[in-house]
Structure formats: structure tokens, C-alpha cells
């Protein structure tokens, strides 16, 4: 919050920090952050970066750890293969994710954006660090941007943009590994780009997108494109924990002002904020955190580290900017679970329980047995015979051989046309079978059969189908 004496205290809400008064792009040159939170974020970021790069190359029982092959409709999540028939699991997973995000945001605000979002991690922990190394810190970057295109500027820009392009190309290759599989990408690399020009063109398109985002668009993704920033506006309340400026302590009775030597700020009525603007200069989205919770804030904690550093030098207590709720700052109320949070938690727990249960009930083989369209039953003196099609999906990385079908709910015979079936690893196969049941065992003209799918005598799946016969008159 700004001082009550400032008539323009709400003016910051009329525009965003990355747009000038004339409507042109205001490029942000944040000061290089340093401090305990930045060190923690660096550790978290490198762990997530290693995971992002390694995940498509890790195999679990022959399955890629993470794979999202939309074209071939193959998905691996944590090494477990999923098929279109498992779509219901995807729906429940998305519901769990949405409720979790809502609950997480209500409690902790936009902390995901500052600590775990790939956009923030790549920009702040890789591209921005390279920029600091080549162009220098904030003041040098501003000077260089205004500088004429002399030899120094051309050299630095060419070097930086070349490195950015190479990194974007590498990120595109990793991204492609998630879509088509790491084995396929490695194969393309070994065979050479000339043999896969179509894939190379797609890679260059992705590279261009990543380069555009990390070299130019940058924080605009978080401010303009990302829907999460809009979502937090309807989820946050005065009890949500955010990166917040303690306006009660910072403003005092007479507002903030620069620090003067040997002055007694308590007697003067001024707060602990000495208006150094370090929190503004270090912000990657160009906002002033002292204006309160804002759409552009990604909870990156850079302002906390900058403010703590100034407080140490000024001899004041740390925490003028910290993780806190507005009620904690204004009313000194600690965070408590309210009815809304309890409801979100209950819904999340139920959905998560359903998801886990369905995952445990999920089988490695999916079997579908349907009556052959257009065919009626065949009747003999003592038996009724129906013809069926069977579709088997092998979700494992091993071939399944000698597959046959047996009746579990009724007495009768199952005749496989062409003999027993085999299913390739992660493959699909179709077949035809006849089921023959004694008339005396049929209680109605339409009964549900339970079938067992066996491989080498071992039950690998169960399914049901409908069996029809003549109308039975009692």
C-alpha cells in the first residue's frame, strides 16, 4: 500500500509496468537478485531442470518415464503406460490437478510461478544468468540498450543471441522427446537431419517459439498469456499467504522516506521503508510490491532478499517484505484453515482416493468382447451359439502369447477362430470367437457373460459381454 497522503496511490492499477505511457513495450532490466531465498530457488530450479531433461530418457520396465505421444495416442506417466481406453483416468487426474492448484493458490498465492514454473526457471535461472554474464547487471544493461550499435554492442548481442538460439534448440529437442519418445529423437540424431527434414523444420519452429519467448517476450508470458495470473485474482483473499509488503510497519504514521543519519524515525512518525526502491529494481515483472497484491507478481521472492539486505544495512529487523497474509499484517491474525479450505481439501482427498483406487484396479491388458454386428444367434437342438469380435490391448513392454478366452459365469465352450492369439508389446490385436452355451443354462433371451482372458494358463484380464438367445416364455 502507498501512503494515504499520496493522491495517486491507485494509479499503478491503470497500466502494467511493462507498457509505457505511450503504449510501447517497456523492457524490464531487473537487478541481479541475491540472498537466501534466491539460493533456495536456485537449488529447487536445478533439481527441476535435471528432472525435466532426464525424464524422457529414464526407463521404467522399458517404458519412458514421461511420454505424451498424442499422434500415436500413447502416454506414459511415471513409467506407467496409458492408452485412449484409460481416458477416464486422465479426466480424474486433471480434476485432481485443478482442485490442487485451487487449494494451493488459496493458501500460498502464486508461489508455483516463482518457484516451479518452467517459464520462470528457464528465464531466471538460465537465460537471465547468461545475460548478466555477457551484458552485466541492471545499470550496464540499461546503458547497453541505449548505446549506439558500435563494435561492443554488436559483439555482445551476437554472442548472447547465438547462445540463446542454441539453448532454445536444445530445449526443443528435449521437448520433442516428450512427444515422440527419446529413442526416436536419438535415432533421428544418429541418422542425420538430412534424412528427417520434416522433423528438423518442426524443431526449428519450436526453437523459434522458445527463442521468441526467452529472448524478447519474457515476463509478458506471465502477465498477458498465462491464465494462472487471472485465476489467482478470484481465488486469493485476505487470508492467503503471498509475498507481501508490511505497510503497517513500512509506512508508519507519516509514510516512508529516505534514511537520514542519526534520525529517530519513530519520533518523526515514518515507517521502516526508506524508499530505496531496491524491491522495484530487482522485480522481474517491473512492479512495486509496496502497492499491494498485483496480477504481475509471481512470488519470486527477489524483493524479499533485496529488502532484507537493505534492512540489515539500515539496522532494522528483516521481514518488511515477507511471506504473509493481509490479515496477518493488518490485524496480526495468523493463518487458519477456514470452511472454504476445508471443503477444497475434502474434495481433493476424495478425488485423489478415487484416482489411486482406479490406478490399482487398472490391468495391463484391456479386453473388449462385442457381438459381431448384423449376426444373430445360431440354434441347435441343445445349444445356442453367438459370434463375437475380441480386441486386446497390451499395455506392457513384453509380448503376450498363447492368449485364450474362458467362460467364468456360465458353463459352455469358447472357440477361437484361427487358434490362440498373440499381442505384441504395447500393441493391439483383434480376433473372432464363438461362444456356445446349453439352452438349459439360459434363464432369459439376453444374459451377461463374464469372461476370463488367459495367457499360458494365467488369468491376465476379465471382461463382460452380452449373449443373446431365443425368447423364453415361462
Order of alpha helices (4+ residues) and beta strands (2+ residues): alpha-beta-beta-beta-beta-beta-alpha-alpha-alpha-alpha-alpha-alpha-alpha-alpha-alpha-beta-alpha-alpha-alpha-alpha-beta-alpha-alpha-beta-beta-beta-beta-beta-beta-beta-beta-beta
